[in-house]
């Protein structure tokens, strides 16, 4: 699966906290299970982690285990 890499605008803000991403250590994320839509930009891993938790993006995923 190929995707095009584009550098975001210098005034791009974090999808979680609203800070300018280039004032920090930016991360770009795409959801490629939904047609690889527009990327979300986060200013750091802490904001990405908080976004994942608040939106319950790992709930019901492979992290669950049952002995049965």
PQR file with spaces between the fields and no chain letter, atoms N, CA, C, O and H, PARSE charges and radii, in Angstrom:
ATOM       1  N    UNK     1       0.848   -1.159    0.000 -0.4000 1.5000
ATOM       2  CA   UNK     1       0.000    0.000    0.000 -0.0000 2.0000
ATOM       3  C    UNK     1       0.901    1.231    0.000  0.5500 1.7000
ATOM       4  O    UNK     1       1.687    1.415    0.930 -0.5500 1.4000
ATOM       5  N    UNK     2       0.806    2.043   -0.984 -0.4000 1.5000
ATOM       6  CA   UNK     2       1.626    3.244   -1.091 -0.0000 2.0000
ATOM       7  C    UNK     2       0.829    4.474   -0.665  0.5500 1.7000
ATOM       8  O    UNK     2      -0.365    4.586   -0.940 -0.5500 1.4000
ATOM       9  H    UNK     2       0.168    1.893   -1.739  0.4000 1.0000
ATOM      10  N    UNK     3       1.505    5.374   -0.001 -0.4000 1.5000
ATOM      11  CA   UNK     3       0.900    6.650    0.370 -0.0000 2.0000
ATOM      12  C    UNK     3       1.860    7.756   -0.008  0.5500 1.7000
ATOM      13  O    UNK     3       3.067    7.534   -0.103 -0.5500 1.4000
ATOM      14  H    UNK     3       2.475    5.283    0.222  0.4000 1.0000
ATOM      15  N    UNK     4       1.335    8.929   -0.221 -0.4000 1.5000
ATOM      16  CA   UNK     4       2.146   10.082   -0.559 -0.0000 2.0000
ATOM      17  C    UNK     4       2.541   10.811    0.717  0.5500 1.7000
ATOM      18  O    UNK     4       1.706   11.054    1.589 -0.5500 1.4000
ATOM      19  H    UNK     4       0.355    9.109   -0.143  0.4000 1.0000
ATOM      20  N    UNK     5       3.803   11.152    0.818 -0.4000 1.5000
ATOM      21  CA   UNK     5       4.293   11.874    1.985 -0.0000 2.0000
ATOM      22  C    UNK     5       4.371   13.356    1.641  0.5500 1.7000
ATOM      23  O    UNK     5       5.009   13.745    0.662 -0.5500 1.4000
ATOM      24  H    UNK     5       4.481   10.955    0.110  0.4000 1.0000
ATOM      25  N    UNK     6       3.724   14.167    2.447 -0.4000 1.5000
ATOM      26  CA   UNK     6       3.763   15.612    2.260 -0.0000 2.0000
ATOM      27  C    UNK     6       4.118   16.268    3.581  0.5500 1.7000
ATOM      28  O    UNK     6       3.629   15.853    4.631 -0.5500 1.4000
ATOM      29  H    UNK     6       3.207   13.851    3.242  0.4000 1.0000
ATOM      30  N    UNK     7       4.958   17.282    3.539 -0.4000 1.5000
ATOM      31  CA   UNK     7       5.303   18.026    4.750 -0.0000 2.0000
ATOM      32  C    UNK     7       4.142   18.967    5.067  0.5500 1.7000
ATOM      33  O    UNK     7       3.694   19.718    4.201 -0.5500 1.4000
ATOM      34  H    UNK     7       5.356   17.619    2.686  0.4000 1.0000
ATOM      35  N    UNK     8       3.653   18.924    6.314 -0.4000 1.5000
ATOM      36  CA   UNK     8       2.531   19.806    6.674 -0.0000 2.0000
ATOM      37  C    UNK     8       2.946   21.276    6.684  0.5500 1.7000
ATOM      38  O    UNK     8       4.134   21.599    6.727 -0.5500 1.4000
ATOM      39  H    UNK     8       4.016   18.314    7.018  0.4000 1.0000
ATOM      40  N    UNK     9       1.964   22.147    6.644 -0.4000 1.5000
ATOM      41  CA   UNK     9       2.215   23.585    6.710 -0.0000 2.0000
ATOM      42  C    UNK     9       2.913   23.942    8.016  0.5500 1.7000
ATOM      43  O    UNK     9       2.770   23.236    9.015 -0.5500 1.4000
ATOM      44  H    UNK     9       1.000   21.885    6.609  0.4000 1.0000
ATOM      45  N    UNK    10       3.655   25.020    8.008 -0.4000 1.5000
ATOM      46  CA   UNK    10       4.387   25.436    9.210 -0.0000 2.0000
ATOM      47  C    UNK    10       3.454   25.855   10.339  0.5500 1.7000
ATOM      48  O    UNK    10       3.859   25.852   11.501 -0.5500 1.4000
ATOM      49  H    UNK    10       3.771   25.593    7.196  0.4000 1.0000
ATOM      50  N    UNK    11       2.216   26.214   10.020 -0.4000 1.5000
ATOM      51  CA   UNK    11       1.275   26.612   11.067 -0.0000 2.0000
ATOM      52  C    UNK    11       0.300   25.489   11.445  0.5500 1.7000
ATOM      53  O    UNK    11      -0.710   25.740   12.102 -0.5500 1.4000
ATOM      54  H    UNK    11       1.887   26.216    9.076  0.4000 1.0000
ATOM      55  N    UNK    12       0.604   24.247   11.029 -0.4000 1.5000
ATOM      56  CA   UNK    12      -0.244   23.089   11.358 -0.0000 2.0000
ATOM      57  C    UNK    12      -0.295   22.907   12.877  0.5500 1.7000
ATOM      58  O    UNK    12       0.721   23.017   13.564 -0.5500 1.4000
ATOM      59  H    UNK    12       1.425   24.043   10.495  0.4000 1.0000
ATOM      60  N    UNK    13      -1.501   22.626   13.385 -0.4000 1.5000
ATOM      61  CA   UNK    13      -1.660   22.465   14.829 -0.0000 2.0000
ATOM      62  C    UNK    13      -1.942   21.009   15.201  0.5500 1.7000
ATOM      63  O    UNK    13      -2.402   20.214   14.381 -0.5500 1.4000
ATOM      64  H    UNK    13      -2.326   22.536   12.827  0.4000 1.0000
ATOM      65  N    UNK    14      -1.657   20.691   16.444 -0.4000 1.5000
ATOM      66  CA   UNK    14      -1.842   19.355   16.991 -0.0000 2.0000
ATOM      67  C    UNK    14      -3.336   19.016   17.042  0.5500 1.7000
ATOM      68  O    UNK    14      -4.157   19.831   17.463 -0.5500 1.4000
ATOM      69  H    UNK    14      -1.283   21.337   17.110  0.4000 1.0000
ATOM      70  N    UNK    15      -3.666   17.806   16.609 -0.4000 1.5000
ATOM      71  CA   UNK    15      -5.063   17.350   16.618 -0.0000 2.0000
ATOM      72  C    UNK    15      -5.603   17.188   18.032  0.5500 1.7000
ATOM      73  O    UNK    15      -6.816   17.115   18.224 -0.5500 1.4000
ATOM      74  H    UNK    15      -2.999   17.144   16.267  0.4000 1.0000
ATOM      75  N    UNK    16      -4.715   17.130   19.026 -0.4000 1.5000
ATOM      76  CA   UNK    16      -5.159   16.939   20.403 -0.0000 2.0000
ATOM      77  C    UNK    16      -5.146   18.237   21.200  0.5500 1.7000
ATOM      78  O    UNK    16      -6.168   18.610   21.777 -0.5500 1.4000
ATOM      79  H    UNK    16      -3.729   17.189   18.869  0.4000 1.0000
ATOM      80  N    UNK    17      -4.014   18.933   21.244 -0.4000 1.5000
ATOM      81  CA   UNK    17      -3.907   20.081   22.151 -0.0000 2.0000
ATOM      82  C    UNK    17      -3.937   21.444   21.452  0.5500 1.7000
ATOM      83  O    UNK    17      -4.098   22.470   22.114 -0.5500 1.4000
ATOM      84  H    UNK    17      -3.184   18.630   20.776  0.4000 1.0000
ATOM      85  N    UNK    18      -3.785   21.469   20.136 -0.4000 1.5000
ATOM      86  CA   UNK    18      -3.854   22.725   19.401 -0.0000 2.0000
ATOM      87  C    UNK    18      -2.539   23.484   19.290  0.5500 1.7000
ATOM      88  O    UNK    18      -2.504   24.555   18.684 -0.5500 1.4000
ATOM      89  H    UNK    18      -3.654   20.636   19.598  0.4000 1.0000
ATOM      90  N    UNK    19      -1.449   22.953   19.862 -0.4000 1.5000
ATOM      91  CA   UNK    19      -0.138   23.602   19.747 -0.0000 2.0000
ATOM      92  C    UNK    19       0.382   23.474   18.318  0.5500 1.7000
ATOM      93  O    UNK    19      -0.011   22.562   17.591 -0.5500 1.4000
ATOM      94  H    UNK    19      -1.477   22.083   20.353  0.4000 1.0000
ATOM      95  N    UNK    20       1.262   24.383   17.918 -0.4000 1.5000
ATOM      96  CA   UNK    20       1.916   24.257   16.613 -0.0000 2.0000
ATOM      97  C    UNK    20       2.835   23.041   16.666  0.5500 1.7000
ATOM      98  O    UNK    20       3.670   22.931   17.564 -0.5500 1.4000
ATOM      99  H    UNK    20       1.581   25.124   18.509  0.4000 1.0000
ATOM     100  N    UNK    21       2.686   22.132   15.714 -0.4000 1.5000
ATOM     101  CA   UNK    21       3.416   20.868   15.788 -0.0000 2.0000
ATOM     102  C    UNK    21       4.920   21.048   15.668  0.5500 1.7000
ATOM     103  O    UNK    21       5.677   20.294   16.279 -0.5500 1.4000
ATOM     104  H    UNK    21       2.008   22.221   14.984  0.4000 1.0000
ATOM     105  N    UNK    22       5.371   22.029   14.895 -0.4000 1.5000
ATOM     106  CA   UNK    22       6.805   22.187   14.684 -0.0000 2.0000
ATOM     107  C    UNK    22       7.503   22.892   15.845  0.5500 1.7000
ATOM     108  O    UNK    22       8.716   23.093   15.799 -0.5500 1.4000
ATOM     109  H    UNK    22       4.756   22.642   14.398  0.4000 1.0000
ATOM     110  N    UNK    23       6.759   23.270   16.882 -0.4000 1.5000
ATOM     111  CA   UNK    23       7.381   23.784   18.103 -0.0000 2.0000
ATOM     112  C    UNK    23       7.831   22.620   18.979  0.5500 1.7000
ATOM     113  O    UNK    23       8.459   22.830   20.016 -0.5500 1.4000
ATOM     114  H    UNK    23       5.773   23.106   16.919  0.4000 1.0000
ATOM     115  N    UNK    24       7.513   21.394   18.568 -0.4000 1.5000
ATOM     116  CA   UNK    24       7.768   20.204   19.379 -0.0000 2.0000
ATOM     117  C    UNK    24       8.385   19.110   18.514  0.5500 1.7000
ATOM     118  O    UNK    24       9.189   19.411   17.631 -0.5500 1.4000
ATOM     119  H    UNK    24       7.002   21.224   17.725  0.4000 1.0000
ATOM     120  N    UNK    25       8.034   17.875   18.742 -0.4000 1.5000
ATOM     121  CA   UNK    25       8.543   16.712   18.013 -0.0000 2.0000
ATOM     122  C    UNK    25       7.372   16.062   17.277  0.5500 1.7000
ATOM     123  O    UNK    25       6.807   15.091   17.780 -0.5500 1.4000
ATOM     124  H    UNK    25       7.381   17.631   19.459  0.4000 1.0000
ATOM     125  N    UNK    26       6.990   16.568   16.096 -0.4000 1.5000
ATOM     126  CA   UNK    26       5.729   16.177   15.451 -0.0000 2.0000
ATOM     127  C    UNK    26       5.656   14.721   14.995  0.5500 1.7000
ATOM     128  O    UNK    26       6.658   14.086   14.666 -0.5500 1.4000
ATOM     129  H    UNK    26       7.450   17.357   15.687  0.4000 1.0000
ATOM     130  N    UNK    27       4.416   14.226   14.993 -0.4000 1.5000
ATOM     131  CA   UNK    27       4.091   12.872   14.553 -0.0000 2.0000
ATOM     132  C    UNK    27       2.892   12.973   13.614  0.5500 1.7000
ATOM     133  O    UNK    27       1.938   13.699   13.894 -0.5500 1.4000
ATOM     134  H    UNK    27       3.602   14.741   15.259  0.4000 1.0000
ATOM     135  N    UNK    28       2.942   12.249   12.512 -0.4000 1.5000
ATOM     136  CA   UNK    28       1.836   12.220   11.552 -0.0000 2.0000
ATOM     137  C    UNK    28       1.240   10.820   11.557  0.5500 1.7000
ATOM     138  O    UNK    28       1.971    9.833   11.474 -0.5500 1.4000
ATOM     139  H    UNK    28       3.717   11.659   12.285  0.4000 1.0000
ATOM     140  N    UNK    29      -0.093   10.726   11.657 -0.4000 1.5000
ATOM     141  CA   UNK    29      -0.772    9.428   11.717 -0.0000 2.0000
ATOM     142  C    UNK    29      -1.894    9.410   10.683  0.5500 1.7000
ATOM     143  O    UNK    29      -2.642   10.376   10.532 -0.5500 1.4000
ATOM     144  H    UNK    29      -0.687   11.528   11.725  0.4000 1.0000
ATOM     145  N    UNK    30      -1.990    8.286    9.976 -0.4000 1.5000
ATOM     146  CA   UNK    30      -3.098    8.062    9.036 -0.0000 2.0000
ATOM     147  C    UNK    30      -3.823    6.785    9.423  0.5500 1.7000
ATOM     148  O    UNK    30      -3.202    5.830    9.890 -0.5500 1.4000
ATOM     149  H    UNK    30      -1.382    7.501   10.099  0.4000 1.0000
ATOM     150  N    UNK    31      -5.122    6.766    9.233 -0.4000 1.5000
ATOM     151  CA   UNK    31      -5.916    5.562    9.468 -0.0000 2.0000
ATOM     152  C    UNK    31      -6.093    4.858    8.130  0.5500 1.7000
ATOM     153  O    UNK    31      -6.999    5.187    7.364 -0.5500 1.4000
ATOM     154  H    UNK    31      -5.627    7.542    8.854  0.4000 1.0000
ATOM     155  N    UNK    32      -5.236    3.899    7.852 -0.4000 1.5000
ATOM     156  CA   UNK    32      -5.281    3.234    6.550 -0.0000 2.0000
ATOM     157  C    UNK    32      -6.269    2.076    6.489  0.5500 1.7000
ATOM     158  O    UNK    32      -6.317    1.357    5.491 -0.5500 1.4000
ATOM     159  H    UNK    32      -4.500    3.631    8.473  0.4000 1.0000
ATOM     160  N    UNK    33      -7.058    1.887    7.545 -0.4000 1.5000
ATOM     161  CA   UNK    33      -8.150    0.927    7.425 -0.0000 2.0000
ATOM     162  C    UNK    33      -9.382    1.640    6.884  0.5500 1.7000
ATOM     163  O    UNK    33     -10.376    1.001    6.540 -0.5500 1.4000
ATOM     164  H    UNK    33      -7.019    2.471    8.355  0.4000 1.0000
ATOM     165  N    UNK    34      -9.315    2.961    6.810 -0.4000 1.5000
ATOM     166  CA   UNK    34     -10.437    3.753    6.301 -0.0000 2.0000
ATOM     167  C    UNK    34      -9.971    4.593    5.116  0.5500 1.7000
ATOM     168  O    UNK    34     -10.125    5.814    5.121 -0.5500 1.4000
ATOM     169  H    UNK    34      -8.508    3.481    7.090  0.4000 1.0000
ATOM     170  N    UNK    35      -9.405    3.947    4.109 -0.4000 1.5000
ATOM     171  CA   UNK    35      -9.031    4.607    2.856 -0.0000 2.0000
ATOM     172  C    UNK    35      -7.839    5.548    2.970  0.5500 1.7000
ATOM     173  O    UNK    35      -7.660    6.397    2.096 -0.5500 1.4000
ATOM     174  H    UNK    35      -9.279    2.955    4.105  0.4000 1.0000
ATOM     175  N    UNK    36      -7.034    5.438    3.987 -0.4000 1.5000
ATOM     176  CA   UNK    36      -5.853    6.298    4.169 -0.0000 2.0000
ATOM     177  C    UNK    36      -6.204    7.769    3.979  0.5500 1.7000
ATOM     178  O    UNK    36      -5.573    8.469    3.188 -0.5500 1.4000
ATOM     179  H    UNK    36      -7.179    4.749    4.697  0.4000 1.0000
ATOM     180  N    UNK    37      -7.199    8.223    4.699 -0.4000 1.5000
ATOM     181  CA   UNK    37      -7.655    9.608    4.579 -0.0000 2.0000
ATOM     182  C    UNK    37      -6.606   10.615    4.996  0.5500 1.7000
ATOM     183  O    UNK    37      -5.418   10.299    5.059 -0.5500 1.4000
ATOM     184  H    UNK    37      -7.712    7.654    5.342  0.4000 1.0000
ATOM     185  N    UNK    38      -7.036   11.800    5.273 -0.4000 1.5000
ATOM     186  CA   UNK    38      -6.127   12.868    5.653 -0.0000 2.0000
ATOM     187  C    UNK    38      -5.397   12.507    6.942  0.5500 1.7000
ATOM     188  O    UNK    38      -5.983   11.904    7.841 -0.5500 1.4000
ATOM     189  H    UNK    38      -8.001   12.057    5.222  0.4000 1.0000
ATOM     190  N    UNK    39      -4.125   12.873    7.034 -0.4000 1.5000
ATOM     191  CA   UNK    39      -3.375   12.556    8.244 -0.0000 2.0000
ATOM     192  C    UNK    39      -3.765   13.455    9.412  0.5500 1.7000
ATOM     193  O    UNK    39      -4.215   14.585    9.222 -0.5500 1.4000
ATOM     194  H    UNK    39      -3.649   13.363    6.303  0.4000 1.0000
ATOM     195  N    UNK    40      -3.586   12.938   10.613 -0.4000 1.5000
ATOM     196  CA   UNK    40      -3.703   13.742   11.821 -0.0000 2.0000
ATOM     197  C    UNK    40      -2.295   14.045   12.285  0.5500 1.7000
ATOM     198  O    UNK    40      -1.423   13.177   12.240 -0.5500 1.4000
ATOM     199  H    UNK    40      -3.221   12.020   10.768  0.4000 1.0000
ATOM     200  N    UNK    41      -2.068   15.260   12.727 -0.4000 1.5000
ATOM     201  CA   UNK    41      -0.747   15.649   13.208 -0.0000 2.0000
ATOM     202  C    UNK    41      -0.808   15.881   14.714  0.5500 1.7000
ATOM     203  O    UNK    41      -1.737   16.504   15.227 -0.5500 1.4000
ATOM     204  H    UNK    41      -2.776   15.965   12.764  0.4000 1.0000
ATOM     205  N    UNK    42       0.196   15.370   15.402 -0.4000 1.5000
ATOM     206  CA   UNK    42       0.312   15.526   16.848 -0.0000 2.0000
ATOM     207  C    UNK    42       1.669   16.148   17.145  0.5500 1.7000
ATOM     208  O    UNK    42       2.648   15.878   16.449 -0.5500 1.4000
ATOM     209  H    UNK    42       0.951   14.864   14.985  0.4000 1.0000
ATOM     210  N    UNK    43       1.726   16.982   18.181 -0.4000 1.5000
ATOM     211  CA   UNK    43       2.984   17.670   18.480 -0.0000 2.0000
ATOM     212  C    UNK    43       3.988   16.777   19.193  0.5500 1.7000
ATOM     213  O    UNK    43       5.181   17.081   19.198 -0.5500 1.4000
ATOM     214  H    UNK    43       0.931   17.202   18.746  0.4000 1.0000
ATOM     215  N    UNK    44       3.532   15.678   19.799 -0.4000 1.5000
ATOM     216  CA   UNK    44       4.434   14.735   20.467 -0.0000 2.0000
ATOM     217  C    UNK    44       3.687   13.438   20.777  0.5500 1.7000
ATOM     218  O    UNK    44       2.478   13.338   20.566 -0.5500 1.4000
ATOM     219  H    UNK    44       2.563   15.431   19.795  0.4000 1.0000
ATOM     220  N    UNK    45       4.427   12.449   21.280 -0.4000 1.5000
ATOM     221  CA   UNK    45       3.821   11.151   21.574 -0.0000 2.0000
ATOM     222  C    UNK    45       2.818   11.207   22.727  0.5500 1.7000
ATOM     223  O    UNK    45       1.879   10.413   22.768 -0.5500 1.4000
ATOM     224  H    UNK    45       5.409   12.530   21.451  0.4000 1.0000
ATOM     225  N    UNK    46       3.010   12.132   23.654 -0.4000 1.5000
ATOM     226  CA   UNK    46       2.064   12.253   24.771 -0.0000 2.0000
ATOM     227  C    UNK    46       0.673   12.639   24.265  0.5500 1.7000
ATOM     228  O    UNK    46      -0.329   12.080   24.712 -0.5500 1.4000
ATOM     229  H    UNK    46       3.773   12.777   23.620  0.4000 1.0000
ATOM     230  N    UNK    47       0.611   13.582   23.345 -0.4000 1.5000
ATOM     231  CA   UNK    47      -0.689   13.982   22.786 -0.0000 2.0000
ATOM     232  C    UNK    47      -1.298   12.848   21.968  0.5500 1.7000
ATOM     233  O    UNK    47      -2.509   12.631   22.022 -0.5500 1.4000
ATOM     234  H    UNK    47       1.425   14.036   22.982  0.4000 1.0000
ATOM     235  N    UNK    48      -0.478   12.124   21.214 -0.4000 1.5000
ATOM     236  CA   UNK    48      -0.980   10.974   20.455 -0.0000 2.0000
ATOM     237  C    UNK    48      -1.552    9.927   21.407  0.5500 1.7000
ATOM     238  O    UNK    48      -2.637    9.398   21.164 -0.5500 1.4000
ATOM     239  H    UNK    48       0.506   12.300   21.170  0.4000 1.0000
ATOM     240  N    UNK    49      -0.837    9.623   22.483 -0.4000 1.5000
ATOM     241  CA   UNK    49      -1.295    8.639   23.457 -0.0000 2.0000
ATOM     242  C    UNK    49      -2.608    9.068   24.114  0.5500 1.7000
ATOM     243  O    UNK    49      -3.523    8.257   24.259 -0.5500 1.4000
ATOM     244  H    UNK    49       0.044   10.052   22.680  0.4000 1.0000
ATOM     245  N    UNK    50      -2.702   10.332   24.508 -0.4000 1.5000
ATOM     246  CA   UNK    50      -3.926   10.843   25.126 -0.0000 2.0000
ATOM     247  C    UNK    50      -5.096   10.777   24.141  0.5500 1.7000
ATOM     248  O    UNK    50      -6.208   10.425   24.533 -0.5500 1.4000
ATOM     249  H    UNK    50      -1.959   10.990   24.390  0.4000 1.0000
ATOM     250  N    UNK    51      -4.861   11.109   22.877 -0.4000 1.5000
ATOM     251  CA   UNK    51      -5.892   11.051   21.834 -0.0000 2.0000
ATOM     252  C    UNK    51      -6.404    9.615   21.672  0.5500 1.7000
ATOM     253  O    UNK    51      -7.610    9.389   21.572 -0.5500 1.4000
ATOM     254  H    UNK    51      -3.957   11.395   22.559  0.4000 1.0000
ATOM     255  N    UNK    52      -5.477    8.642   21.647 -0.4000 1.5000
ATOM     256  CA   UNK    52      -5.852    7.236   21.508 -0.0000 2.0000
ATOM     257  C    UNK    52      -6.718    6.800   22.683  0.5500 1.7000
ATOM     258  O    UNK    52      -7.746    6.150   22.495 -0.5500 1.4000
ATOM     259  H    UNK    52      -4.498    8.825   21.729  0.4000 1.0000
ATOM     260  N    UNK    53      -6.301    7.159   23.896 -0.4000 1.5000
ATOM     261  CA   UNK    53      -7.044    6.778   25.097 -0.0000 2.0000
ATOM     262  C    UNK    53      -8.424    7.416   25.129  0.5500 1.7000
ATOM     263  O    UNK    53      -9.417    6.725   25.358 -0.5500 1.4000
ATOM     264  H    UNK    53      -5.465    7.688   24.048  0.4000 1.0000
ATOM     265  N    UNK    54      -8.503    8.719   24.904 -0.4000 1.5000
ATOM     266  CA   UNK    54      -9.788    9.428   24.977 -0.0000 2.0000
ATOM     267  C    UNK    54     -10.782    8.970   23.913  0.5500 1.7000
ATOM     268  O    UNK    54     -11.991    9.007   24.137 -0.5500 1.4000
ATOM     269  H    UNK    54      -7.696    9.281   24.718  0.4000 1.0000
ATOM     270  N    UNK    55     -10.281    8.543   22.765 -0.4000 1.5000
ATOM     271  CA   UNK    55     -11.163    8.094   21.693 -0.0000 2.0000
ATOM     272  C    UNK    55     -11.351    6.578   21.689  0.5500 1.7000
ATOM     273  O    UNK    55     -11.955    6.024   20.769 -0.5500 1.4000
ATOM     274  H    UNK    55      -9.299    8.514   22.583  0.4000 1.0000
ATOM     275  N    UNK    56     -10.828    5.905   22.729 -0.4000 1.5000
ATOM     276  CA   UNK    56     -10.987    4.460   22.903 -0.0000 2.0000
ATOM     277  C    UNK    56     -10.608    3.676   21.650  0.5500 1.7000
ATOM     278  O    UNK    56     -11.309    2.742   21.262 -0.5500 1.4000
ATOM     279  H    UNK    56     -10.338    6.355   23.476  0.4000 1.0000
ATOM     280  N    UNK    57      -9.494    4.059   21.018 -0.4000 1.5000
ATOM     281  CA   UNK    57      -9.104    3.453   19.752 -0.0000 2.0000
ATOM     282  C    UNK    57      -8.523    2.051   19.894  0.5500 1.7000
ATOM     283  O    UNK    57      -8.386    1.340   18.898 -0.5500 1.4000
ATOM     284  H    UNK    57      -8.924    4.818   21.334  0.4000 1.0000
ATOM     285  N    UNK    58      -8.181    1.640   21.110 -0.4000 1.5000
ATOM     286  CA   UNK    58      -7.666    0.285   21.298 -0.0000 2.0000
ATOM     287  C    UNK    58      -8.679   -0.651   21.937  0.5500 1.7000
ATOM     288  O    UNK    58      -8.391   -1.834   22.119 -0.5500 1.4000
ATOM     289  H    UNK    58      -8.293    2.217   21.919  0.4000 1.0000
ATOM     290  N    UNK    59      -9.848   -0.154   22.279 -0.4000 1.5000
ATOM     291  CA   UNK    59     -10.851   -0.986   22.942 -0.0000 2.0000
ATOM     292  C    UNK    59     -11.316   -2.095   22.018  0.5500 1.7000
ATOM     293  O    UNK    59     -11.646   -1.851   20.857 -0.5500 1.4000
ATOM     294  H    UNK    59     -10.083    0.807   22.132  0.4000 1.0000
ATOM     295  N    UNK    60     -11.342   -3.330   22.541 -0.4000 1.5000
ATOM     296  CA   UNK    60     -11.802   -4.466   21.761 -0.0000 2.0000
ATOM     297  C    UNK    60     -10.807   -4.933   20.731  0.5500 1.7000
ATOM     298  O    UNK    60     -11.157   -5.729   19.861 -0.5500 1.4000
ATOM     299  H    UNK    60     -11.075   -3.528   23.484  0.4000 1.0000
ATOM     300  N    UNK    61      -9.580   -4.466   20.799 -0.4000 1.5000
ATOM     301  CA   UNK    61      -8.567   -4.856   19.837 -0.0000 2.0000
ATOM     302  C    UNK    61      -7.820   -6.097   20.331  0.5500 1.7000
ATOM     303  O    UNK    61      -8.264   -6.731   21.288 -0.5500 1.4000
ATOM     304  H    UNK    61      -9.295   -3.819   21.506  0.4000 1.0000
ATOM     305  N    UNK    62      -6.752   -6.441   19.732 -0.4000 1.5000
ATOM     306  CA   UNK    62      -6.014   -7.667   20.027 -0.0000 2.0000
ATOM     307  C    UNK    62      -5.324   -7.656   21.383  0.5500 1.7000
ATOM     308  O    UNK    62      -4.657   -8.635   21.718 -0.5500 1.4000
ATOM     309  H    UNK    62      -6.392   -5.925   18.954  0.4000 1.0000
ATOM     310  N    UNK    63      -5.448   -6.628   22.160 -0.4000 1.5000
ATOM     311  CA   UNK    63      -4.797   -6.553   23.467 -0.0000 2.0000
ATOM     312  C    UNK    63      -5.508   -7.422   24.508  0.5500 1.7000
ATOM     313  O    UNK    63      -4.988   -7.608   25.608 -0.5500 1.4000
ATOM     314  H    UNK    63      -5.991   -5.833   21.888  0.4000 1.0000
ATOM     315  N    UNK    64      -6.660   -7.945   24.186 -0.4000 1.5000
ATOM     316  CA   UNK    64      -7.410   -8.764   25.135 -0.0000 2.0000
ATOM     317  C    UNK    64      -7.003  -10.231   24.988  0.5500 1.7000
ATOM     318  O    UNK    64      -6.720  -10.710   23.890 -0.5500 1.4000
ATOM     319  H    UNK    64      -7.083   -7.795   23.293  0.4000 1.0000
ATOM     320  N    UNK    65      -6.981  -10.933   26.131 -0.4000 1.5000
ATOM     321  CA   UNK    65      -6.635  -12.346   26.114 -0.0000 2.0000
ATOM     322  C    UNK    65      -7.556  -13.114   27.037  0.5500 1.7000
ATOM     323  O    UNK    65      -7.915  -12.626   28.109 -0.5500 1.4000
ATOM     324  H    UNK    65      -7.211  -10.544   27.023  0.4000 1.0000
ATOM     325  N    UNK    66      -7.933  -14.292   26.637 -0.4000 1.5000
ATOM     326  CA   UNK    66      -8.755  -15.164   27.451 -0.0000 2.0000
ATOM     327  C    UNK    66      -8.164  -16.574   27.391  0.5500 1.7000
ATOM     328  O    UNK    66      -7.753  -17.017   26.318 -0.5500 1.4000
ATOM     329  H    UNK    66      -7.642  -14.689   25.766  0.4000 1.0000
ATOM     330  N    UNK    67      -8.113  -17.292   28.527 -0.4000 1.5000
ATOM     331  CA   UNK    67      -7.545  -18.631   28.518 -0.0000 2.0000
ATOM     332  C    UNK    67      -8.430  -19.661   27.825  0.5500 1.7000
ATOM     333  O    UNK    67      -8.018  -20.808   27.648 -0.5500 1.4000
ATOM     334  H    UNK    67      -8.446  -16.932   29.399  0.4000 1.0000
ATOM     335  N    UNK    68      -9.593  -19.284   27.445 -0.4000 1.5000
ATOM     336  CA   UNK    68     -10.539  -20.234   26.830 -0.0000 2.0000
ATOM     337  C    UNK    68     -10.470  -20.245   25.329  0.5500 1.7000
ATOM     338  O    UNK    68     -11.204  -20.991   24.683 -0.5500 1.4000
ATOM     339  H    UNK    68      -9.928  -18.352   27.589  0.4000 1.0000
